[in-house]
């Protein structure tokens, strides 16, 4: 097995809030996140900026630890 290394992102990410009860057909959700109770309030839906059909769920805790808004005033 290969060794894991740390990497930083070069580009901005595109995310939006998960809306309680929304249909997540087409949104990938990891087994670990499902076991932890996702989708739930505070989670985010991310998309590939080059392929807007490529969507995945980002758990609230991971989002809060790893992302900051680029929008002014956020």
C-alpha positions as CSV (number, residue, x, y, z in Angstrom):
1,X,0.0,0.0,0.0
2,X,1.2,3.5,-0.8
3,X,2.0,6.0,2.0
4,X,-0.4,8.9,2.6
5,X,1.0,12.4,2.2
6,X,-0.5,15.8,2.9
7,X,-1.6,18.0,0.0
8,X,-3.1,21.5,-0.1
9,X,-5.7,22.5,-2.7
10,X,-4.7,24.9,-5.4
11,X,-8.2,26.1,-6.4
12,X,-11.4,27.2,-4.7
13,X,-14.1,24.7,-4.0
14,X,-17.8,25.1,-4.9
15,X,-20.1,24.2,-2.1
16,X,-23.7,25.0,-1.0
17,X,-25.6,24.1,2.1
18,X,-27.6,20.8,2.3
19,X,-31.3,21.6,2.7
20,X,-33.1,19.3,5.1
21,X,-35.1,16.7,3.3
22,X,-33.8,17.5,-0.2
23,X,-33.5,14.8,-2.8
24,X,-29.8,13.8,-3.0
25,X,-30.1,11.6,-6.1
26,X,-26.8,12.0,-7.9
27,X,-24.9,13.2,-4.8
28,X,-22.2,10.8,-3.5
29,X,-22.2,10.2,0.2
30,X,-19.5,8.1,1.8
31,X,-20.3,5.1,3.9
32,X,-18.5,6.7,6.9
33,X,-20.6,9.8,6.6
34,X,-23.9,7.8,6.3
35,X,-22.8,5.8,9.4
36,X,-22.2,9.1,11.3
37,X,-25.8,10.3,10.5
38,X,-25.4,12.3,7.3
39,X,-27.1,13.9,5.5
40,X,-28.0,16.4,8.2
41,X,-28.3,20.1,8.9
42,X,-24.9,21.8,8.5
43,X,-23.6,19.4,5.8
44,X,-22.6,20.9,2.5
45,X,-23.0,19.7,-1.1
46,X,-19.8,20.1,-3.2
47,X,-19.5,20.1,-7.0
48,X,-16.6,19.7,-9.4
49,X,-16.2,23.1,-11.1
50,X,-15.4,21.4,-14.4
51,X,-18.3,19.0,-14.2
52,X,-21.4,20.3,-12.4
53,X,-23.0,16.8,-12.4
54,X,-20.2,15.5,-10.2
55,X,-21.6,16.1,-6.7
56,X,-20.7,14.8,-3.2
57,X,-21.6,15.5,0.4
58,X,-19.2,17.1,2.8
59,X,-19.9,16.5,6.4
60,X,-20.4,19.6,8.6
61,X,-17.4,18.8,10.9
62,X,-15.0,18.3,7.9
63,X,-16.3,21.5,6.2
64,X,-15.9,23.6,9.3
65,X,-12.4,22.3,9.9
66,X,-11.2,22.6,6.3
67,X,-13.0,25.4,4.4
68,X,-13.4,29.2,4.7
69,X,-15.6,31.5,2.6
70,X,-14.0,33.7,-0.1
71,X,-17.0,35.9,-0.1
72,X,-16.6,39.4,1.5
73,X,-18.2,39.7,4.9
74,X,-18.6,35.9,5.5
